């Protein structure tokens, strides 16, 4: 299989011969079956590098292009997005599931958000962080969309970035309910998808159009209106 025929989402490495993949692992949760499959695949295909990523995913690195489809079949997992202009991952802390500091169900809400956003196209890659308390262990303030648990609901931020031009996201709403968060996120992404330039991350988008204009677009109507 030539380089041009490499499966979508596989990332060509610096040797120009091997690839990396990041199987989809919603909010970093792995079942024992998936763990067994991962171990089996790494041994079967002699995969030289297995790396935990910052987005709670597992990267498999060093495979030939003609191995990748078979690897995914053996894993029984969907391909994760690594280069496409869409949601790449939702990062979520344990929240009230197990953490003594958790005040909101960040893990459950993160999984819900990933399912909601997984099929949507955006001008650039999109990353989401959902934290169950103000400690923000899921790093939402430096993600495109951040959702942070508070006693009376959730805070929502937009436009964060942890890259070479780091930016703290702007708080759009504080202590709002779950359905209002969903409404607000949908409005944010709709406006971003309509007005963002190709490969323009949310951080640069907000800087270009201005926070006031963005807030006017997404908050001009009550969030209870959907």
C-alpha positions, 0 to 999 in steps of 0.5 A, a space after each residue: 500500500 502506498 503512502 497515498 492509500 493510507 487509511 484516513 486518520 493515520 498519521 505518517 511518521 517522520 521516517 516517511 514509512 510508518 504510521 500512528 493511529 489513535 483509536 476512539 476512546 470516549 473520555 478515556 474510558 476503557 473496558 477490560 475487553 478493549 484492554 485485552 484487545 490492545 495488548 493482543 494487537 500490540 503483540 501480534 503486530 509487534 507495535 514498537 510504541 504505545 503512548 498515552 496522549 494528552 487527550 486521554 487516548 492511546 496512540 499506537 505508533 510504528 505500523 505499516 499502512 497495509 496493517 492498519 485496517 487489520 489492526 482496527 478490525 482486531 481492536 474492535 474499536 472505531 478510528 479516532 480523529 487525528 488530522 480531520 477538521 472536527 471533534 478530536 476528543 472530549 477530555 473528562 475527569 472522573 467527577 462525582 463517579 469516584 472523586 471526592 472533590 467532584 460536584 458534577 458528573 463530568 464523566 457522564 456529561 463528557 460521554 454525552 457531549 462526545 456522542 453529540 459532537 462526534 459527527 459535526 464538521 468544524 473549521 478546525 480541529 476541536 477539543 473539549 474539556 469537562 471537569 467535575 469541579 473548579 480544580 479543572 483537571 480536564 483543562 477546559 480553560 485551554 480547550 476550544 470548549 470548556 465545561 466546569 462543574 460548580 455547585 449550582 451547575 456548569 461554567 462554559 468557556 470557549 476559545 481556549 488553546 494550549 498550543 504555541 499561542 496559548 490562550 485561556 478560554 472566555 467564560 460565556 456562562 456560569 452555573 447553568 443547567 445541563 440542557 442550557 450547556 448543550 444549547 450554548 455549545 450548539 450555538 457556539 459551534 453553529 456560529 463558529 462553523 458558519 464564520 470560521 476560516 478553514 483551519 482557524 482554531 477557536 482561539 484565533 477565531 475569537 481574537 479575530 471577530 471579538 468576544 463581544 460580537 461572539 457573545 451577542 451571537 450566541 447569548 442574544 436569546 435565553 438559553 432556555 429557548 434552545 
